[in-house]
């Protein structure tokens, strides 16, 4: 359980670093749109993990950096609460959920939590690529920097 908790502490740290950068530079809409996608997906998954219907929640949406800041705070609190309530023995439990197309799936809590952490890291890399293309120094969000 400690490893998963560390992954989510890293996720929040990395989201904060991206947020701070996007707040302090002029960027086109695409990096913010990708960032909103990360944060929307986090909300969708935590909703599913709580056993609630997420089928009508957006994965892609329009918004600005202020919306991102609000979502980061909400998501960090939601995952912290969820992880505090989970026992190590719960991680292999399957949950049933429907995607936005209405298709039903069963996935373990462990696999969902791993997906959420990796999904965000993938898209933060895309954000960094766009920042670099715009002449802006990318944000280092490597896990090793977090643990140092």
Rosetta silent file (secondary structure, phi, psi, omega in degrees, C-alpha in Angstrom):
SEQUENCE: XXXXXXXXXXXXXXXXXXXXXXXXXXXXXXXXXXXXXXXXXXXXXXXXXXXXXXXXXXXXXXXXXXXXXXXXXXXXXXXXXXXXXXXXXXXXXXXXXXXXXXXXXXXXXXXXXXXXXXXXXXXXXXXXXXXXXXXXXXXXXXXXXXXX
SCORE:     score description
SCORE:     0.000 S_00000001
   1 L     0.000  -33.862 -178.706    0.000    0.000    0.000 S_00000001
   2 H   -59.990  -39.485  179.507    2.906    2.334    0.749 S_00000001
   3 H   -62.529  -43.377  179.504    4.056    2.189   -2.892 S_00000001
   4 H   -66.836  -41.788  176.384    0.629    3.201   -4.151 S_00000001
   5 H   -59.865  -41.580  177.350    0.405    6.011   -1.610 S_00000001
   6 H   -62.285  -40.049  178.661    3.825    7.224   -2.786 S_00000001
   7 H   -60.044  -38.721 -177.626    2.650    7.124   -6.407 S_00000001
   8 H   -79.919  -28.209  170.709   -0.263    9.382   -5.529 S_00000001
   9 H   -66.101  -40.850  176.314    1.873   11.761   -3.501 S_00000001
  10 H   -63.588  -44.946  179.285    4.109   11.948   -6.569 S_00000001
  11 H   -54.682  -47.395 -179.249    1.073   12.446   -8.835 S_00000001
  12 H   -66.028  -42.688  177.498   -0.069   15.419   -6.763 S_00000001
  13 H   -58.778  -46.337 -179.244    3.465   16.865   -6.602 S_00000001
  14 H   -65.255  -41.602  176.687    3.836   16.529  -10.383 S_00000001
  15 H   -61.314  -41.404  178.596    0.429   18.113  -10.989 S_00000001
  16 H   -61.757  -41.763  179.961    1.399   21.025   -8.725 S_00000001
  17 H   -64.805  -41.676  177.122    4.653   21.542  -10.658 S_00000001
  18 H   -64.826  -44.533  179.528    2.819   21.579  -13.993 S_00000001
  19 H   -56.443  -50.636 -178.448    0.205   23.956  -12.563 S_00000001
  20 H   -58.322  -40.558  178.875    2.835   26.398  -11.304 S_00000001
  21 H   -66.251  -48.032 -178.694    4.550   26.426  -14.679 S_00000001
  22 H   -64.806  -26.918  176.983    1.337   26.919  -16.642 S_00000001
  23 H   -72.560  -23.146 -171.568    0.353   29.749  -14.279 S_00000001
  24 H  -109.868    6.354  178.169    3.623   31.557  -14.976 S_00000001
  25 L  -133.023  159.667  174.571    4.023   31.280  -18.743 S_00000001
  26 L   -90.367  118.352  179.442    2.022   32.221  -21.798 S_00000001
  27 L  -130.374  158.829  173.272    0.896   29.026  -23.517 S_00000001
  28 L   -72.128  177.017 -176.633   -1.567   28.074  -26.182 S_00000001
  29 H   -68.061  -27.776 -171.691   -4.716   26.188  -25.192 S_00000001
  30 H   -59.129  -46.476  177.995   -3.348   22.706  -25.931 S_00000001
  31 H   -60.897  -38.855  178.908   -1.191   22.259  -22.788 S_00000001
  32 H   -68.327  -38.602  178.108   -4.059   23.429  -20.577 S_00000001
  33 H   -63.260  -41.687  176.669   -6.481   21.153  -22.431 S_00000001
  34 H   -64.368  -40.547  179.822   -4.153   18.175  -21.860 S_00000001
  35 H   -64.739  -42.993  176.083   -3.803   19.116  -18.209 S_00000001
  36 H   -60.731  -36.590  177.790   -7.586   19.312  -17.821 S_00000001
  37 H   -61.299  -45.365  177.614   -7.807   15.867  -19.420 S_00000001
  38 H   -56.096  -50.648 -174.155   -5.460   14.441  -16.774 S_00000001
  39 H   -69.453  -37.966  175.098   -7.473   16.013  -13.971 S_00000001
  40 H   -62.918  -43.700  179.902  -10.863   15.040  -15.440 S_00000001
  41 H   -63.028  -39.370  175.932   -9.681   11.445  -15.808 S_00000001
  42 H   -58.447  -43.284  179.381   -8.529   11.428  -12.178 S_00000001
  43 H   -64.516  -41.837  179.026  -12.020   12.540  -11.148 S_00000001
  44 H   -59.660  -47.557 -176.593  -13.661    9.894  -13.294 S_00000001
  45 H   -67.934  -39.922  179.060  -11.534    7.128  -11.813 S_00000001
  46 H   -66.874  -33.163  176.082  -11.971    8.188   -8.188 S_00000001
  47 H   -63.479  -44.546  177.779  -15.722    8.333   -8.823 S_00000001
  48 H   -63.716  -42.126 -179.723  -15.627    4.777  -10.164 S_00000001
  49 H   -63.988  -25.729  176.708  -13.510    3.619   -7.237 S_00000001
  50 L   -83.649   -0.457  178.621  -16.175    5.008   -4.897 S_00000001
  51 L    81.760   17.582 -178.575  -18.754    2.851   -6.689 S_00000001
  52 L  -103.053  160.196 -179.396  -20.526    5.784   -8.306 S_00000001
  53 L   -75.807  126.649  179.031  -21.588    6.258  -11.929 S_00000001
  54 L  -114.946    4.653 -170.520  -19.042    8.191  -13.988 S_00000001
  55 L   -62.268  -21.845 -179.485  -20.527    7.580  -17.429 S_00000001
  56 L  -102.417    2.848 -179.694  -21.680   11.177  -17.851 S_00000001
  57 L   -80.914  142.807 -179.161  -18.507   12.813  -16.544 S_00000001
  58 L   -74.984  143.716  171.149  -16.288   14.561  -19.101 S_00000001
  59 L   -98.049  -36.837  175.770  -12.887   13.179  -20.003 S_00000001
  60 L  -118.020  134.288  178.470  -12.117   16.161  -22.239 S_00000001
  61 L  -151.913  167.520  175.858  -13.432   19.612  -21.392 S_00000001
  62 L   -94.949  151.098  178.387  -12.760   23.279  -21.855 S_00000001
  63 L   171.273 -179.274 -179.512  -11.475   25.395  -19.007 S_00000001
  64 L  -122.500 -174.320 -175.322   -8.633   27.513  -17.807 S_00000001
  65 H   -66.219  -27.676  176.810   -5.793   27.222  -15.354 S_00000001
  66 H   -66.166  -37.464  176.213   -8.064   28.289  -12.457 S_00000001
  67 H   -64.705  -40.785  177.841  -10.258   25.244  -13.164 S_00000001
  68 H   -59.571  -45.514 -178.805   -7.104   23.098  -13.134 S_00000001
  69 H   -60.451  -41.512  179.033   -6.089   24.471   -9.732 S_00000001
  70 H   -64.544  -44.789 -179.325   -9.522   23.668   -8.315 S_00000001
  71 H   -65.663  -38.240  178.352   -9.493   20.124   -9.727 S_00000001
  72 H   -58.114  -46.685 -179.010   -5.993   19.418   -8.395 S_00000001
  73 H   -62.973  -47.963  179.773   -7.134   20.259   -4.880 S_00000001
  74 H   -60.020  -46.090 -177.340  -10.333   18.202   -5.161 S_00000001
  75 H   -66.105  -41.855  179.489   -8.536   15.214   -6.653 S_00000001
  76 H   -60.051  -44.313  179.322   -5.741   15.250   -4.091 S_00000001
  77 H   -65.708  -42.758 -178.765   -8.274   15.252   -1.253 S_00000001
  78 H   -63.107  -46.298 -179.184  -10.401   12.544   -2.875 S_00000001
  79 H   -70.557  -35.363  177.729   -7.500   10.184   -3.475 S_00000001
  80 H   -61.732  -46.021  178.176   -6.005   10.835   -0.040 S_00000001
  81 H   -62.221  -47.998 -179.348   -9.315    9.909    1.591 S_00000001
  82 H   -58.673  -47.589 -177.131   -9.767    6.878   -0.648 S_00000001
  83 H   -68.672  -30.143  176.781   -6.253    5.572   -0.019 S_00000001
  84 H   -67.377  -34.889 -177.569   -6.593    6.103    3.732 S_00000001
  85 H   -82.674  -17.372 -178.024   -9.739    3.980    3.750 S_00000001
  86 L   -83.431  140.449  171.772   -8.273    1.161    1.620 S_00000001
  87 L   -99.323  157.019  177.961   -6.540   -1.824    3.156 S_00000001
  88 H   -53.789  -37.382 -178.929   -3.771   -3.671    1.376 S_00000001
  89 H   -69.463  -16.031  179.193   -6.137   -6.630    1.038 S_00000001
  90 H   -78.688  -20.272 -169.608   -8.628   -4.433   -0.875 S_00000001
  91 L   -61.407  -28.724 -179.691   -6.256   -3.742   -3.760 S_00000001
  92 L   -92.657    1.230  175.227   -7.077   -6.913   -5.666 S_00000001
  93 L   -65.272  140.992  176.731  -10.841   -6.438   -5.345 S_00000001
  94 E   -89.941  140.351  171.545  -12.596   -5.973   -8.662 S_00000001
  95 E  -116.525  149.848  178.733  -14.866   -3.058   -9.247 S_00000001
  96 E  -107.378  133.973 -178.918  -17.492   -2.890  -11.955 S_00000001
  97 E  -151.799  165.102  176.331  -17.969    0.344  -13.889 S_00000001
  98 E  -116.072  140.205  175.832  -19.185    1.663  -17.224 S_00000001
  99 L   -82.786 -176.220 -176.251  -17.168    3.842  -19.543 S_00000001
 100 L   -67.584  -15.329  176.054  -18.559    6.867  -21.372 S_00000001
 101 L   -91.119   -1.171  179.460  -19.838    4.553  -24.140 S_00000001
 102 L    87.542    2.790  179.671  -21.819    2.528  -21.599 S_00000001
 103 L   -76.035  137.964 -177.622  -19.567   -0.527  -21.865 S_00000001
 104 E   -94.371  139.259  178.699  -19.164   -2.465  -18.629 S_00000001
 105 E  -137.140  156.671  171.975  -15.760   -3.495  -17.270 S_00000001
 106 E  -125.815  126.240 -176.741  -14.359   -5.148  -14.159 S_00000001
 107 E  -143.121  146.946  179.120  -10.883   -4.091  -13.050 S_00000001
 108 E   -72.235  151.892  177.016   -8.920   -4.445   -9.834 S_00000001
 109 H   -58.773  -42.053  179.313   -8.441   -1.429   -7.613 S_00000001
 110 H   -57.673  -46.938 -178.361   -4.663   -1.948   -7.864 S_00000001
 111 H   -67.363  -37.266  177.515   -4.742   -1.828  -11.664 S_00000001
 112 H   -64.805  -46.641 -179.972   -6.955    1.254  -11.713 S_00000001
 113 H   -62.513  -39.571  177.090   -4.703    3.122   -9.283 S_00000001
 114 H   -64.292  -42.917  178.070   -1.647    2.154  -11.311 S_00000001
 115 H   -59.326  -46.508 -177.495   -3.370    3.308  -14.497 S_00000001
 116 H   -58.242  -46.116 -179.343   -4.275    6.686  -12.998 S_00000001
 117 H   -64.152  -43.939 -178.306   -0.679    7.352  -11.957 S_00000001
 118 H   -72.458  -36.442  178.875    0.777    6.257  -15.309 S_00000001
 119 H   -59.472  -46.801  179.470   -1.882    8.030  -17.376 S_00000001
 120 H   -63.196  -40.678 -178.916   -1.054   11.368  -15.773 S_00000001
 121 H   -64.978  -39.084  177.724    2.673   10.893  -16.240 S_00000001
 122 H   -58.958  -50.209 -176.856    2.159   10.127  -19.934 S_00000001
 123 H   -73.946  -29.262  173.424    0.168   13.303  -20.557 S_00000001
 124 H   -63.982  -33.013  174.122    2.472   15.466  -18.411 S_00000001
 125 H   -63.760  -39.682  176.695    5.189   14.321  -20.831 S_00000001
 126 H   -64.556  -41.078  177.328    3.046   15.543  -23.722 S_00000001
 127 H   -59.723  -45.480  179.626    2.585   18.886  -21.962 S_00000001
 128 H   -61.941  -37.660  176.883    6.352   19.142  -21.543 S_00000001
 129 H   -62.227  -40.720  179.079    6.871   18.420  -25.244 S_00000001
 130 H   -69.202  -38.388  176.484    4.515   21.249  -26.121 S_00000001
 131 H   -60.912  -47.981  179.725    6.232   23.593  -23.680 S_00000001
 132 H   -58.985  -42.878  179.346    9.636   22.782  -25.220 S_00000001
 133 H   -61.920  -27.497  178.475    8.234   23.351  -28.730 S_00000001
 134 L   -91.262    7.834  177.930    7.108   26.802  -27.549 S_00000001
 135 L    80.328   18.396 -178.942   10.584   27.589  -26.216 S_00000001
 136 L  -107.109  137.041  179.581    9.621   27.071  -22.564 S_00000001
 137 L   -60.846  125.305  178.496   11.718   24.976  -20.212 S_00000001
 138 L   -63.751  159.289 -179.701    9.928   21.670  -19.537 S_00000001
 139 L   -95.775  121.872  178.395    8.911   20.768  -15.993 S_00000001
 140 L   -78.337  119.271  179.965   10.805   17.845  -14.519 S_00000001
 141 L  -121.483   21.103 -179.852    8.283   15.525  -12.903 S_00000001
 142 L   -60.175  141.403 -179.615   10.460   12.433  -12.606 S_00000001
 143 H   -58.074  -39.215 -177.065    9.679   10.270   -9.609 S_00000001
 144 H   -62.529  -34.141  176.205   13.304   10.232   -8.490 S_00000001
 145 H   -66.372  -37.062  177.593   13.272   14.031   -8.112 S_00000001
 146 H   -62.092  -46.537 -175.150   10.173   13.711   -5.963 S_00000001
 147 H   -76.883  -20.403  176.899   11.735   11.196   -3.599 S_00000001
 148 L   -68.919    0.000    0.000   15.012   13.115   -3.307 S_00000001
